[in-house]
Amino acid sequence: MRKDRRKANELREVTIEREFVKYAQGSTLISLGDTEVICAAMVEEGVPGFLRGGGQGWLTAEYTLLPYASPSRLLREREQKRGRSYEIQRLIGRSLRAVVDLSKLGERTIWVDCDVLQADGGTRCASITGAFVALVEVDRRLRAKGMVKDSIIKEFLAAISVGVSKGEKLLDLSFQEDSGASVDMNVVMTEEGDLVEVQVSGEGRSFSRNTFNELLDLAGEGIKKLIQFQKKALED
């Protein structure tokens, strides 16, 4: 039993609130335990220069931790992103582009903003999972307005953290569990079980291929549950 009384294979409490931001075409407030992230998606006419004239759209993401997201106040990222934030926002963009048919979008750009209100581990995974729901809302609005003919969404997508802490394989790590983990892994996966990205490291030690596979299976089970939460939120 973990500190929050969860089983090893149990997610933290998950809530996904849609239409959280008035002016974004798609938005959610996603909570995994004490981690809370606002994900908002907006559509802009035009694409980056390298895509102009090709009839294809683009999707990009921005990620930031708000100053009050952690116990010690964080400095605002005004002109240049910190290395960690830049790496995470690139991960979010890559993950979402993997399940979007940009050829159906036309020469438009979808901007996805993920702002962490409260951080207790797993913020990048929560951002991807919440941003996907916001993206489905954008897709619905584009079709309702006749801006695209067919859905741009290819399949559902979610992300979760797993790791090994005190010799036990755990799903959905809190900050305390993550900071003490001997193996730390973030997994982005589609509903069909295809991998989009796996980020994994051993903290001061190596780990076996069997451990990797077992953690991957554990993440897959967690992602199935998250996708059910996504679908329920989109039905409500």
C-alpha positions in Angstrom: 0.0 0.0 0.0 1.4 3.4 -1.0 1.3 6.6 1.0 -2.0 7.6 -0.6 -3.3 4.1 0.0 -3.3 3.2 -3.7 -2.4 -0.3 -5.0 0.7 -0.6 -7.1 -1.4 -0.8 -10.3 -3.9 1.9 -9.4 -4.2 5.4 -10.9 -4.6 8.5 -8.8 -8.1 10.0 -8.8 -8.7 11.2 -12.3 -11.1 14.1 -13.3 -11.4 15.8 -16.8 -13.5 18.9 -17.0 -14.3 20.1 -20.5 -14.8 23.6 -21.9 -12.8 25.0 -19.0 -11.7 28.1 -21.0 -14.2 30.3 -22.7 -12.4 31.5 -25.9 -10.4 28.3 -26.8 -12.0 26.0 -29.3 -11.1 23.1 -27.1 -10.1 23.1 -23.4 -9.9 20.8 -20.3 -8.8 20.9 -16.7 -7.3 17.5 -16.0 -6.4 16.3 -12.5 -4.5 13.2 -11.6 -4.4 13.4 -7.8 -2.8 16.7 -6.9 -1.4 17.3 -10.4 -3.7 19.8 -12.2 -3.2 21.1 -15.8 -5.2 23.4 -18.0 -5.0 22.3 -21.6 -6.4 24.7 -24.3 -6.4 24.3 -28.1 -6.9 27.1 -30.6 -7.0 27.2 -34.4 -5.1 29.8 -36.4 -5.2 30.3 -40.1 -1.9 29.7 -41.8 1.1 27.4 -41.3 4.8 27.8 -40.7 6.8 28.7 -43.8 8.1 25.2 -44.5 4.5 24.0 -45.0 3.1 26.9 -47.0 1.5 26.0 -50.3 1.3 22.3 -49.5 -2.3 22.3 -48.3 -1.3 20.6 -45.0 -1.9 21.8 -41.5 0.4 21.9 -38.4 0.0 21.3 -34.7 2.4 22.7 -32.1 2.4 22.9 -28.3 3.6 25.1 -25.4 4.0 24.0 -21.8 4.7 25.9 -18.7 4.7 25.5 -14.9 2.9 28.5 -13.3 4.7 30.2 -10.5 2.5 28.7 -7.8 2.6 25.1 -9.2 5.1 23.9 -6.6 5.8 24.6 -2.9 8.6 27.0 -3.8 7.6 29.8 -6.2 8.8 29.4 -9.8 10.1 32.2 -12.0 7.9 32.9 -15.0 9.3 31.8 -18.3 9.1 35.2 -20.0 11.4 35.2 -23.0 13.0 31.8 -23.2 11.8 28.4 -22.0 13.7 26.4 -19.5 15.3 23.3 -21.0 12.8 21.0 -19.2 9.8 23.0 -20.4 11.1 23.1 -24.0 11.7 19.3 -24.0 8.2 18.6 -22.6 6.3 20.9 -25.0 8.1 19.2 -27.9 7.0 15.8 -26.5 3.4 17.0 -26.3 3.5 18.3 -29.9 5.0 15.1 -31.3 2.6 12.9 -29.4 -0.5 14.7 -30.6 0.7 14.9 -34.2 1.0 11.1 -34.2 -2.8 10.8 -34.0 -3.8 13.8 -36.2 -4.2 13.6 -39.9 -2.7 17.0 -40.8 -3.5 16.6 -44.5 -7.3 17.0 -43.6 -6.7 20.2 -41.6 -5.9 22.5 -44.5 -3.4 25.3 -44.1 -4.2 25.9 -40.4 -2.2 25.6 -37.2 -3.6 24.2 -34.0 -1.9 25.7 -30.9 -2.1 23.6 -27.8 -1.2 25.3 -24.5 -0.6 23.3 -21.3 -0.4 25.3 -18.1 0.4 23.4 -14.9 -1.6 24.8 -12.0 -0.3 22.3 -9.5 2.6 19.8 -9.9 2.8 16.5 -8.0 4.5 14.3 -10.6 3.4 13.2 -14.1 2.7 16.7 -15.5 3.9 15.9 -19.0 1.6 12.8 -19.1 -1.4 14.7 -17.7 -0.8 17.4 -20.3 -0.8 14.9 -23.2 -3.9 13.1 -21.8 -5.9 16.3 -21.2 -4.7 18.0 -24.5 -6.0 15.1 -26.5 -9.5 15.7 -25.2 -9.2 19.4 -26.0 -8.1 18.4 -29.5 -11.2 16.2 -30.0 -13.3 19.3 -29.1 -11.5 21.3 -31.8 -12.1 18.6 -34.3 -15.8 18.6 -33.5 -16.0 22.4 -33.9 -14.1 22.4 -37.2 -16.5 19.8 -38.6 -19.6 21.6 -37.3 -18.5 24.8 -39.0 -17.7 23.0 -42.3 -14.0 23.9 -42.0 -13.0 20.3 -42.4 -15.0 17.5 -44.0 -13.8 14.5 -42.1 -12.4 14.0 -38.6 -8.7 14.8 -38.3 -8.4 12.4 -35.3 -7.0 9.0 -36.2 -7.3 7.3 -32.8 -7.3 8.0 -29.1 -4.1 8.7 -27.2 -3.0 9.0 -23.6 0.2 9.0 -21.5 1.2 7.8 -18.0 4.2 7.4 -15.8 5.4 4.1 -14.3 8.5 3.3 -12.3 10.2 1.1 -9.7 10.3 2.4 -6.2 11.7 0.4 -3.3 11.7 -2.6 -5.5 8.0 -2.3 -6.5 6.6 -1.5 -9.9 4.2 1.4 -9.6 1.7 3.1 -11.9 1.1 6.8 -12.0 3.9 8.1 -9.8 3.5 11.0 -7.4 6.4 13.5 -7.1 7.6 11.8 -3.9 7.5 8.4 -5.6 9.2 9.7 -8.8 12.0 11.4 -6.9 12.9 8.2 -5.1 12.4 5.8 -8.0 15.3 3.6 -9.2 13.6 3.4 -12.7 11.5 6.1 -14.1 9.4 5.8 -17.3 6.9 7.9 -19.2 4.8 6.1 -21.9 2.7 7.6 -24.7 0.4 5.1 -26.3 -2.6 4.9 -28.6 -5.8 3.1 -27.9 -4.7 0.2 -30.1 -1.6 -0.2 -27.9 0.9 1.3 -30.4 3.7 3.2 -28.9 4.3 6.9 -29.7 7.1 7.6 -27.3 8.8 5.9 -24.3 11.1 7.9 -22.1 13.0 5.8 -19.5 16.0 5.9 -17.4 17.7 4.0 -14.5 18.6 6.3 -11.6 22.1 5.3 -10.7 21.7 1.7 -11.8 20.8 -0.5 -14.7 17.6 -2.5 -15.0 16.6 -5.7 -16.9 14.7 -6.1 -20.2 12.1 -8.0 -18.2 11.6 -5.0 -15.9 11.2 -2.8 -19.0 8.6 -5.1 -20.5 6.7 -5.4 -17.2 6.6 -1.6 -16.8 5.4 -1.2 -20.4 2.6 -3.6 -19.7 1.7 -1.8 -16.5 1.6 1.5 -18.4 -0.6 -0.1 -21.1 -3.2 -1.0 -18.5 -3.1 2.5 -17.1 -3.5 4.1 -20.5 -6.6 1.9 -21.2 -8.2 3.3 -18.1 -7.3 6.9 -18.9 -8.8 6.5 -22.4 -12.0 5.4 -20.7 -12.0 8.6 -18.7 -11.4 10.6 -21.9 -14.3 9.0 -23.6 -16.6 9.5 -20.6 -15.6 13.2 -20.5 -16.3 13.6 -24.2 -19.8 11.9 -23.8 -20.9 14.1 -20.9 
